[in-house]
Amino acid sequence: MIPTFAQSFSYRINRRSQSYHAGDHRGVQSGVGLEFRDNVPLVDYPDARRIAISQSIQDPSEQVYVRVFNQKNPASVYAVCDLSGSMRFEGTRSKTALAAEIAASIAYSASLANDRFAFLGFDRTVRNDWAVPLSRKMHEAFSLIQKLHTYHAPQANAEGLLDVGRYLGKSRGLVFLISDFHLPLPTLERALNSLSRHQIVPIVLWDSGEYRRLPAFGLGDIVDPETGEQRTLFFRPDLRRKFESLFQARREQLKALFMRYEMPPFFVEDSFAADALSKYFYQFSTL
Protein backbone atom coordinates (compact mmCIF):
# COMPACT_ATOMS: atom_id res chain seq x y z
CA MET A 1 0.00 0.00 0.00
CA ILE A 2 1.35 3.43 -0.95
CA PRO A 3 2.01 5.55 2.19
CA THR A 4 -0.16 8.66 2.48
CA PHE A 5 2.95 10.83 2.78
CA ALA A 6 4.37 9.71 -0.61
CA GLN A 7 4.53 12.43 -3.28
CA SER A 8 5.37 12.01 -6.96
CA PHE A 9 8.03 13.98 -8.83
CA SER A 10 9.72 13.78 -12.22
CA TYR A 11 13.34 12.74 -12.63
CA ARG A 12 15.79 12.27 -15.49
CA ILE A 13 18.65 9.88 -16.12
CA ASN A 14 21.78 11.65 -17.35
CA ARG A 15 23.23 8.77 -19.36
CA ARG A 16 21.48 6.38 -21.68
CA SER A 17 20.23 3.16 -20.14
CA GLN A 18 21.88 -0.07 -21.25
CA SER A 19 18.76 -2.12 -20.48
CA TYR A 20 17.10 -4.31 -23.09
CA HIS A 21 13.64 -3.75 -21.58
CA ALA A 22 11.18 -1.00 -22.43
CA GLY A 23 10.77 1.92 -20.06
CA ASP A 24 10.61 5.72 -19.81
CA HIS A 25 14.29 6.71 -20.22
CA ARG A 26 16.63 7.18 -23.17
CA GLY A 27 18.50 4.01 -24.10
CA VAL A 28 21.11 2.67 -26.51
CA GLN A 29 19.06 -0.27 -27.79
CA SER A 30 17.11 0.08 -31.02
CA GLY A 31 13.38 -0.40 -30.83
CA VAL A 32 10.13 1.47 -30.32
CA GLY A 33 10.75 5.11 -29.48
CA LEU A 34 10.64 8.68 -30.74
CA GLU A 35 14.38 9.43 -30.84
CA PHE A 36 15.65 8.87 -34.39
CA ARG A 37 18.84 6.82 -34.56
CA ASP A 38 19.70 6.08 -38.20
CA ASN A 39 18.58 4.65 -41.53
CA VAL A 40 19.81 1.08 -41.99
CA PRO A 41 19.36 -1.58 -44.71
CA LEU A 42 16.17 -3.60 -44.46
CA VAL A 43 18.23 -6.83 -44.35
CA ASP A 44 19.87 -5.63 -41.12
CA TYR A 45 16.60 -4.59 -39.47
CA PRO A 46 13.71 -6.44 -41.19
CA ASP A 47 10.75 -4.23 -40.26
CA ALA A 48 8.88 -3.13 -43.38
CA ARG A 49 6.65 -0.84 -41.35
CA ARG A 50 9.57 1.60 -40.97
CA ILE A 51 10.72 1.89 -44.59
CA ALA A 52 12.59 5.14 -45.24
CA ILE A 53 11.13 5.96 -48.65
CA SER A 54 13.30 8.98 -49.45
CA GLN A 55 16.58 7.22 -48.53
CA SER A 56 15.57 4.07 -50.45
CA ILE A 57 14.70 6.01 -53.62
CA GLN A 58 17.98 7.94 -53.60
CA ASP A 59 20.22 4.93 -52.97
CA PRO A 60 22.20 4.17 -56.18
CA SER A 61 22.43 0.47 -55.33
CA GLU A 62 18.62 0.30 -55.02
CA GLN A 63 18.84 -0.96 -51.47
CA VAL A 64 15.78 -0.60 -49.24
CA TYR A 65 16.32 1.28 -45.97
CA VAL A 66 14.30 1.43 -42.75
CA ARG A 67 14.25 4.02 -40.00
CA VAL A 68 15.64 2.88 -36.63
CA PHE A 69 14.82 4.61 -33.35
CA ASN A 70 16.31 4.34 -29.86
CA GLN A 71 14.08 2.38 -27.51
CA LYS A 72 13.10 3.94 -24.21
CA ASN A 73 14.45 1.84 -21.33
CA PRO A 74 13.88 1.47 -17.57
CA ALA A 75 16.36 2.55 -14.91
CA SER A 76 17.50 1.26 -11.52
CA VAL A 77 16.58 3.73 -8.77
CA TYR A 78 17.97 3.53 -5.22
CA ALA A 79 17.09 5.34 -2.01
CA VAL A 80 20.14 5.07 0.27
CA CYS A 81 19.33 6.38 3.74
CA ASP A 82 21.55 7.41 6.65
CA LEU A 83 20.36 5.74 9.88
CA SER A 84 23.21 7.00 12.08
CA GLY A 85 22.92 8.86 15.39
CA SER A 86 22.67 12.33 13.90
CA MET A 87 19.44 11.32 12.15
CA ARG A 88 17.68 10.92 15.51
CA PHE A 89 17.50 14.70 15.86
CA GLU A 90 13.96 15.99 16.37
CA GLY A 91 13.36 19.69 15.90
CA THR A 92 10.56 20.85 13.65
CA ARG A 93 10.06 17.13 13.05
CA SER A 94 12.01 13.88 13.21
CA LYS A 95 14.75 13.57 10.57
CA THR A 96 13.98 9.89 10.07
CA ALA A 97 10.30 10.71 9.50
CA LEU A 98 11.32 13.26 6.89
CA ALA A 99 13.67 10.69 5.31
CA ALA A 100 10.78 8.21 5.19
CA GLU A 101 8.63 10.74 3.34
CA ILE A 102 11.37 11.32 0.78
CA ALA A 103 12.15 7.61 0.34
CA ALA A 104 8.46 6.78 -0.13
CA SER A 105 8.19 9.56 -2.73
CA ILE A 106 11.18 8.15 -4.61
CA ALA A 107 9.67 4.66 -4.61
CA TYR A 108 6.28 5.99 -5.72
CA SER A 109 7.84 8.04 -8.54
CA ALA A 110 9.90 5.04 -9.67
CA SER A 111 6.77 2.90 -9.84
CA LEU A 112 5.02 5.52 -12.00
CA ALA A 113 8.01 5.47 -14.38
CA ASN A 114 8.03 1.65 -14.48
CA ASP A 115 11.55 1.65 -13.01
CA ARG A 116 13.03 -0.79 -10.52
CA PHE A 117 13.52 0.51 -6.97
CA ALA A 118 15.69 -0.55 -4.04
CA PHE A 119 16.08 0.78 -0.49
CA LEU A 120 19.27 0.56 1.56
CA GLY A 121 19.95 1.87 5.05
CA PHE A 122 23.29 2.32 6.79
CA ASP A 123 24.87 3.54 10.01
CA ARG A 124 28.30 2.22 11.07
CA THR A 125 27.65 -0.64 8.62
CA VAL A 126 25.23 -1.32 5.78
CA ARG A 127 22.11 -2.64 7.50
CA ASN A 128 20.78 -5.86 6.00
CA ASP A 129 17.62 -5.47 8.11
CA TRP A 130 17.02 -2.15 6.36
CA ALA A 131 17.41 -3.34 2.77
CA VAL A 132 14.98 -4.14 -0.05
CA PRO A 133 16.45 -5.42 -3.36
CA LEU A 134 15.69 -3.96 -6.78
CA SER A 135 12.15 -4.71 -7.87
CA ARG A 136 9.14 -3.21 -9.61
CA LYS A 137 6.96 -4.64 -6.83
CA MET A 138 6.92 -1.83 -4.29
CA HIS A 139 4.91 -3.37 -1.43
CA GLU A 140 8.00 -4.61 0.44
CA ALA A 141 9.76 -1.27 0.05
CA PHE A 142 6.71 0.70 1.19
CA SER A 143 6.31 -1.58 4.20
CA LEU A 144 9.91 -1.02 5.33
CA ILE A 145 9.74 2.73 4.69
CA GLN A 146 6.60 2.92 6.86
CA LYS A 147 8.71 1.54 9.74
CA LEU A 148 11.37 4.18 9.09
CA HIS A 149 8.74 6.84 9.78
CA THR A 150 8.86 6.00 13.50
CA TYR A 151 12.44 4.68 13.68
CA HIS A 152 14.69 5.92 16.50
CA ALA A 153 18.27 5.83 15.25
CA PRO A 154 20.96 4.39 17.59
CA GLN A 155 24.07 6.26 18.68
CA ALA A 156 26.27 5.16 15.79
CA ASN A 157 28.44 6.84 13.18
CA ALA A 158 27.77 6.80 9.42
CA GLU A 159 30.90 5.01 8.17
CA GLY A 160 28.76 2.31 6.55
CA LEU A 161 28.42 4.74 3.67
CA LEU A 162 31.89 3.64 2.59
CA ASP A 163 30.52 0.14 1.81
CA VAL A 164 27.28 1.15 0.09
CA GLY A 165 28.81 0.89 -3.39
CA ARG A 166 29.26 -2.87 -2.99
CA TYR A 167 25.51 -3.30 -2.52
CA LEU A 168 24.49 -1.41 -5.66
CA GLY A 169 24.22 -2.96 -9.11
CA LYS A 170 27.17 -2.97 -11.51
CA SER A 171 25.30 -0.96 -14.12
CA ARG A 172 24.84 2.76 -13.61
CA GLY A 173 21.84 3.64 -11.46
CA LEU A 174 20.14 6.73 -10.08
CA VAL A 175 21.03 6.90 -6.37
CA PHE A 176 19.26 9.28 -3.98
CA LEU A 177 21.61 9.62 -1.01
CA ILE A 178 19.53 10.80 1.98
CA SER A 179 21.51 12.10 4.97
CA ASP A 180 22.27 15.17 7.05
CA PHE A 181 25.91 14.63 6.05
CA HIS A 182 27.26 15.41 9.51
CA LEU A 183 30.11 12.95 8.92
CA PRO A 184 33.74 14.03 8.39
CA LEU A 185 34.41 15.44 4.91
CA PRO A 186 37.36 13.05 4.21
CA THR A 187 35.04 10.08 4.92
CA LEU A 188 32.36 11.56 2.67
CA GLU A 189 34.86 12.14 -0.13
CA ARG A 190 36.05 8.51 0.03
CA ALA A 191 32.43 7.39 -0.17
CA LEU A 192 31.71 9.60 -3.18
CA ASN A 193 34.73 8.12 -4.95
CA SER A 194 33.32 4.63 -4.43
CA LEU A 195 29.92 5.70 -5.84
CA SER A 196 31.18 7.71 -8.82
CA ARG A 197 29.93 5.25 -11.48
CA HIS A 198 26.35 6.09 -10.50
CA GLN A 199 24.25 9.23 -10.89
CA ILE A 200 24.13 10.52 -7.31
CA VAL A 201 21.56 12.96 -5.94
CA PRO A 202 22.68 14.05 -2.44
CA ILE A 203 19.59 15.01 -0.41
CA VAL A 204 20.81 17.02 2.59
CA LEU A 205 18.40 16.93 5.55
CA TRP A 206 18.77 19.75 8.03
CA ASP A 207 16.44 21.11 10.67
CA SER A 208 16.12 24.78 11.57
CA GLY A 209 16.20 23.70 15.23
CA GLU A 210 19.82 22.66 14.79
CA TYR A 211 21.06 26.19 14.26
CA ARG A 212 18.36 28.79 13.42
CA ARG A 213 16.02 28.36 16.41
CA LEU A 214 18.56 28.13 19.23
CA PRO A 215 17.93 30.13 22.43
CA ALA A 216 18.76 33.81 22.01
CA PHE A 217 19.77 34.13 25.66
CA GLY A 218 20.03 31.64 28.54
CA LEU A 219 21.01 28.05 29.23
CA GLY A 220 20.49 25.35 26.62
CA ASP A 221 21.52 21.72 26.17
CA ILE A 222 23.47 20.66 23.10
CA VAL A 223 23.80 16.95 22.30
CA ASP A 224 26.43 15.53 19.97
CA PRO A 225 24.16 13.27 17.87
CA GLU A 226 26.93 10.83 16.94
CA THR A 227 28.30 10.23 20.45
CA GLY A 228 25.33 11.16 22.63
CA GLU A 229 27.52 13.48 24.71
CA GLN A 230 25.50 16.33 26.22
CA ARG A 231 26.77 19.80 27.04
CA THR A 232 25.01 22.72 28.66
CA LEU A 233 25.84 26.08 27.11
CA PHE A 234 24.96 29.62 28.07
CA PHE A 235 23.59 31.10 24.87
CA ARG A 236 24.16 34.67 23.89
CA PRO A 237 23.44 36.41 20.58
CA ASP A 238 27.07 36.07 19.47
CA LEU A 239 27.12 32.32 20.25
CA ARG A 240 23.88 31.82 18.31
CA ARG A 241 25.36 33.71 15.37
CA LYS A 242 28.43 31.47 15.58
CA PHE A 243 26.26 28.35 15.23
CA GLU A 244 24.53 29.87 12.20
CA SER A 245 27.84 30.80 10.57
CA LEU A 246 29.24 27.30 11.18
CA PHE A 247 26.24 25.72 9.44
CA GLN A 248 26.52 28.18 6.56
CA ALA A 249 30.22 27.32 6.19
CA ARG A 250 29.32 23.62 6.27
CA ARG A 251 26.74 24.18 3.54
CA GLU A 252 29.37 25.77 1.31
CA GLN A 253 31.86 22.97 2.04
CA LEU A 254 29.28 20.34 1.08
CA LYS A 255 28.34 22.20 -2.08
CA ALA A 256 31.99 22.48 -3.13
CA LEU A 257 32.67 18.79 -2.46
CA PHE A 258 29.56 17.52 -4.25
CA MET A 259 30.08 19.79 -7.24
CA ARG A 260 33.64 18.52 -7.57
CA TYR A 261 32.03 15.15 -8.34
CA GLU A 262 29.28 16.75 -10.49
CA MET A 263 26.65 15.85 -7.88
CA PRO A 264 24.61 19.02 -7.14
CA PRO A 265 23.14 18.75 -3.62
CA PHE A 266 19.43 19.15 -2.89
CA PHE A 267 18.90 20.76 0.53
CA VAL A 268 15.75 19.94 2.52
CA GLU A 269 15.08 21.91 5.68
CA ASP A 270 12.08 21.02 7.89
CA SER A 271 9.80 19.85 5.04
CA PHE A 272 9.97 18.14 1.64
CA ALA A 273 8.38 19.52 -1.53
CA ALA A 274 8.26 17.09 -4.45
CA ASP A 275 7.86 19.91 -6.98
CA ALA A 276 11.19 21.35 -5.86
CA LEU A 277 12.89 18.04 -6.62
CA SER A 278 11.32 17.99 -10.10
CA LYS A 279 12.74 21.48 -10.67
CA TYR A 280 16.14 20.24 -9.47
CA PHE A 281 16.21 17.62 -12.25
CA TYR A 282 15.01 20.16 -14.80
CA GLN A 283 17.86 22.47 -13.79
CA PHE A 284 20.74 20.03 -13.42
CA SER A 285 20.00 17.01 -15.63
CA THR A 286 21.48 16.93 -19.10
CA LEU A 287 19.29 16.12 -22.07
C-alpha positions, 0 to 999 in steps of 0.5 A: 500500500502506498504511504499517504505521505508519498509524493510524486516527482519527475526525474531524469537519467543523465546517461542512456540506459543499457537495459534491453527492456522497455521503459521511460528513459533514453537508451542505446538499444534500437526499438520502439521510441521517438528518438531517431537513430539512423537509416539502416538496410532492411536486411539488417533490421527487417521491419517493413513498417519503418521503410525510409522511402526517401533514402531508399529512392535515392540509394544508387544500389537500389537498397531498401532502408528502414528508419531505426529509433532508440528504444526507451528503457527502464532505470535502476533507482535507489534510495540510500538512507543514513540511519546514524545517530545524527538522524535521531534529531527531532526539531521541527520534526524527526529527521527519520520521519522526513527521510521516510517521506522522501524515500516513499516519494522516490519509490512511488515516482519510480513505480510511476516510471516503471523503473526498478527501486531498491532501499538501503539503510546504513549507520556504522555498517550497511544494514541488511535489516534495512534493505529491499532489493531492486524490484518493480513490486513496491509493497515490500519497500513501502512496508519497510519505509513505513517503519522508518517513519517512526524509527529511533536511530541508535548512537552510531556513526555513518561510516557504513556509507563507505561500503554502500557501493558494494551493494548497488548494481554494476550498471549505472543507477540513479542513487538518492543519497539521503543524509544530514551529512554530519560525517567528516568530509574526508570520509564523505569524499572517500564514499563519493569516490566509491559511488562515482559510477552512478548518478548521485543525488545528495539530499541534505536533511537539516532542521532549523532547530539545529542552528536557526532556532537556538535560544537567544539568551540563557542556558540550553543543552546541546547533544552531539548526535553521533556520540550522545555526549551532552553539554550545557551552554549559556547562549548569547546572541554572538554564540547563536550567530556562531552556530549559524555561521558554522552551518553556513560554512558547512553548507558551502563545504558540502556544495563544493565537495559535491560539485567537484564530483558533479553531484549538485546537492538538494537541501531539505530543511524542515519539510519536503516539496516534491515539486522542488525536486522535479525542478532540481532535475530540470535544472541540473539534468542533461538532455 
